[in-house]
Amino acid sequence: MNSTQDHKDFVLGAVILAAGASTRMGRPKLLLPWGETTVVGHLIRQWQQAGAKQIAVVCAAGDSGLEAELDRLGCDAKNRVRNPNPERGMFGSIQCAARWPDWRPDLTHWMLVLGDQPHLRLDSLRLLFEYAAGNPRRIVQPIHGGRPRHPVCLPRAHFTPLAHTTAETLKDHLKNQFLELDYCAVDDPGLDLDLDSPADYQKAVELYLKDA
């Protein structure tokens, strides 16, 4: 199925959240090897394949290592969101993306993508895309094992207000939008795993290779 043709009124942007310090990993997560590329290279390619029309990477301002890798990957500098205060955490990066003025004007929805989930199956991302496209007015979040997971898809009416929300975390913001929230059941064990430590990275690689 070609998502980009079947849902002409659903135009997706992907926000890759890559401004974390990777303290527990001990080295930058997004630059770890992944297949024939790096974690960030794989994430960009996956979301291109899943149907995103614009992909922007949120970087910590001054992160020369990530900037160099994005240069190597051919990622246009115009699609980089610099976060001047990465110490504020993931939600601060999301708010930077919501304030960013260089999104394509035709985008209708945004997918908030964790920078440490390269092991998710492409079919899972496509399922989430299709579900969100079929429920275009709702915030859509995958659910696995009875728990909400990431990535989260938001329509424009819910994405742009993130720039000025008084919520302290994305979880708190989503609680405030409970009536507009919908869940997509996704049978992907990778949803339960984040790349926080070297052991997590090894598990994720094994999971990815098993599904390849």
C-alpha positions as CSV (number, residue, x, y, z in Angstrom):
1,M,0.0,0.0,0.0
2,N,1.3,3.4,-0.9
3,S,0.3,5.6,2.0
4,T,1.3,8.9,0.3
5,Q,-1.2,8.2,-2.5
6,D,-4.0,6.8,-0.5
7,H,-4.2,9.7,2.0
8,K,-3.7,12.9,0.0
9,D,-5.2,15.0,2.8
10,F,-2.8,13.6,5.4
11,V,0.6,15.2,5.0
12,L,3.0,14.1,7.7
13,G,6.1,15.7,9.2
14,A,8.4,13.7,11.4
15,V,10.2,15.3,14.4
16,I,13.3,13.2,15.4
17,L,14.2,14.1,18.9
18,A,18.0,13.9,19.0
19,A,19.1,16.5,21.6
20,G,19.6,14.2,24.6
21,A,23.0,13.9,26.3
22,S,23.1,10.0,26.1
23,T,24.6,10.0,29.7
24,R,23.7,6.4,30.5
25,M,24.9,5.1,27.1
26,G,28.3,6.8,27.5
27,R,28.5,7.9,23.9
28,P,26.0,9.6,21.5
29,K,23.1,7.3,20.8
30,L,22.3,8.8,17.5
31,L,25.8,8.1,16.2
32,L,25.9,4.4,17.1
33,P,26.3,2.0,14.2
34,W,23.0,0.6,12.8
35,G,23.2,-1.7,9.8
36,E,25.0,0.1,7.0
37,T,24.5,3.5,8.6
38,T,24.0,5.1,12.1
39,V,20.9,5.2,14.3
40,V,20.0,8.7,13.0
41,G,20.6,7.7,9.4
42,H,18.3,4.7,9.9
43,L,15.6,6.7,11.5
44,I,15.6,9.3,8.7
45,R,15.4,6.5,6.1
46,Q,12.6,4.7,7.9
47,W,10.4,7.7,8.2
48,Q,11.0,8.5,4.5
49,Q,9.8,5.0,3.7
50,A,6.9,5.3,6.1
51,G,5.6,8.3,4.2
52,A,6.8,11.5,6.0
53,K,7.0,14.5,3.6
54,Q,9.4,16.5,5.8
55,I,11.8,15.1,8.5
56,A,13.4,17.5,10.9
57,V,16.1,16.5,13.5
58,V,16.1,18.4,16.8
59,C,19.8,18.8,17.8
60,A,21.4,20.3,20.8
61,A,22.9,23.6,19.8
62,G,26.6,23.1,19.3
63,D,26.5,19.3,18.9
64,S,29.2,19.2,16.2
65,G,29.2,15.4,16.1
66,L,25.6,15.1,15.2
67,E,25.8,18.0,12.8
68,A,28.7,16.3,11.0
69,E,26.8,13.1,10.7
70,L,23.8,14.8,9.3
71,D,26.1,16.5,6.8
72,R,27.5,13.1,5.8
73,L,24.0,11.7,5.4
74,G,23.0,14.6,3.1
75,C,20.4,15.9,5.6
76,D,19.7,19.5,4.5
77,A,20.7,22.0,7.2
78,K,17.3,23.6,6.7
79,N,15.8,20.5,8.3
80,R,17.6,20.9,11.6
81,V,16.0,22.4,14.7
82,R,18.6,23.7,17.2
83,N,17.6,23.4,20.8
84,P,19.5,26.0,22.8
85,N,18.5,24.4,26.2
86,P,18.7,20.6,25.8
87,E,19.0,20.2,29.5
88,R,15.2,20.9,29.7
89,G,14.8,17.4,28.3
90,M,12.6,15.8,25.7
91,F,9.6,18.1,26.1
92,G,11.8,21.1,25.6
93,S,12.9,19.7,22.3
94,I,9.3,19.1,21.3
95,Q,8.4,22.7,22.1
96,C,11.4,23.9,20.0
97,A,10.0,21.9,17.1
98,A,6.5,23.3,17.6
99,R,7.9,26.8,17.5
100,W,10.1,26.2,14.5
101,P,9.0,28.4,11.6
102,D,10.4,26.2,8.7
103,W,7.9,23.4,8.5
104,R,6.2,22.9,5.2
105,P,2.9,24.9,5.1
106,D,1.1,21.9,3.7
107,L,1.8,19.6,6.6
108,T,-1.3,18.4,8.5
109,H,0.2,16.1,11.1
110,W,3.5,15.6,13.0
111,M,5.0,12.4,14.4
112,L,7.1,12.8,17.5
113,V,9.9,10.3,17.1
114,L,12.2,9.2,19.9
115,G,15.9,9.2,18.8
116,D,16.4,5.8,20.4
117,Q,13.9,3.6,18.7
118,P,15.6,2.4,15.4
119,H,14.6,-1.1,16.2
120,L,10.9,-0.5,15.5
121,R,9.6,-2.4,12.5
122,L,8.9,-0.4,9.4
123,D,5.5,-2.2,9.2
124,S,4.7,-0.8,12.7
125,L,5.4,2.7,11.6
126,R,3.3,2.2,8.5
127,L,0.5,0.8,10.6
128,L,0.6,3.9,12.8
129,F,0.7,6.1,9.8
130,E,-2.4,4.4,8.4
131,Y,-4.3,4.6,11.7
132,A,-3.6,8.2,12.2
133,A,-4.6,9.0,8.6
134,G,-7.9,7.2,9.2
135,N,-8.4,9.3,12.4
136,P,-7.1,12.7,11.3
137,R,-8.7,14.8,14.1
138,R,-7.3,12.7,16.9
139,I,-3.9,12.4,18.7
140,V,-2.8,8.9,17.9
141,Q,-0.4,6.9,20.2
142,P,0.7,3.3,19.8
143,I,-0.2,0.9,22.6
144,H,1.6,-2.3,23.5
145,G,1.2,-4.5,26.5
146,G,-1.6,-2.3,27.7
147,R,0.7,0.8,27.9
148,P,0.9,3.9,25.6
149,R,4.2,4.2,23.8
150,H,6.0,6.4,21.2
151,P,6.0,7.7,18.6
152,V,3.0,10.0,18.9
153,C,1.1,11.6,16.0
154,L,-0.6,15.0,16.5
155,P,-2.7,16.9,14.0
156,R,-1.9,20.6,13.5
157,A,-4.6,21.7,16.0
158,H,-2.7,19.9,18.7
159,F,0.9,20.2,17.5
160,T,1.2,24.0,17.3
161,P,-0.2,24.7,20.8
162,L,2.7,22.7,22.2
163,A,4.9,25.7,21.7
164,H,3.2,27.5,24.6
165,T,1.5,24.9,26.7
166,T,1.9,25.2,30.4
167,A,2.2,21.4,30.8
168,E,5.6,20.2,32.1
169,T,5.8,17.0,30.1
170,L,4.3,15.5,27.0
171,K,2.5,12.9,29.2
172,D,0.9,15.7,31.2
173,H,-0.1,17.5,28.0
174,L,-1.7,14.4,26.6
175,K,-3.7,13.8,29.8
176,N,-5.2,17.3,29.3
177,Q,-6.2,16.2,25.8
178,F,-7.7,12.9,26.9
179,L,-10.9,13.2,24.8
180,E,-8.9,13.8,21.7
181,L,-6.6,10.8,22.2
182,D,-6.8,7.5,20.4
183,Y,-4.7,4.4,20.7
184,C,-3.4,2.1,17.9
185,A,-2.6,-1.4,19.0
186,V,0.8,-2.3,17.6
187,D,2.3,-5.8,18.0
188,D,5.9,-4.8,18.2
189,P,8.0,-5.8,21.2
190,G,10.5,-3.0,20.3
191,L,8.0,-0.5,21.7
192,D,9.0,-1.7,25.2
193,L,12.7,-1.0,24.7
194,D,14.6,2.3,24.7
195,L,18.3,2.6,24.0
196,D,19.4,3.9,27.4
197,S,22.5,1.7,28.1
198,P,25.0,-0.4,26.1
199,A,23.0,-3.5,27.2
200,D,19.8,-1.9,25.7
201,Y,21.7,-1.2,22.5
202,Q,22.7,-4.8,22.2
203,K,19.2,-6.0,22.8
204,A,17.8,-3.6,20.2
205,V,20.4,-4.8,17.6
206,E,19.5,-8.4,18.3
207,L,15.8,-7.6,18.0
208,Y,16.3,-5.7,14.7
209,L,18.4,-8.5,13.2
210,K,15.8,-11.1,14.2
211,D,13.1,-9.1,12.4
212,A,15.2,-8.3,9.3
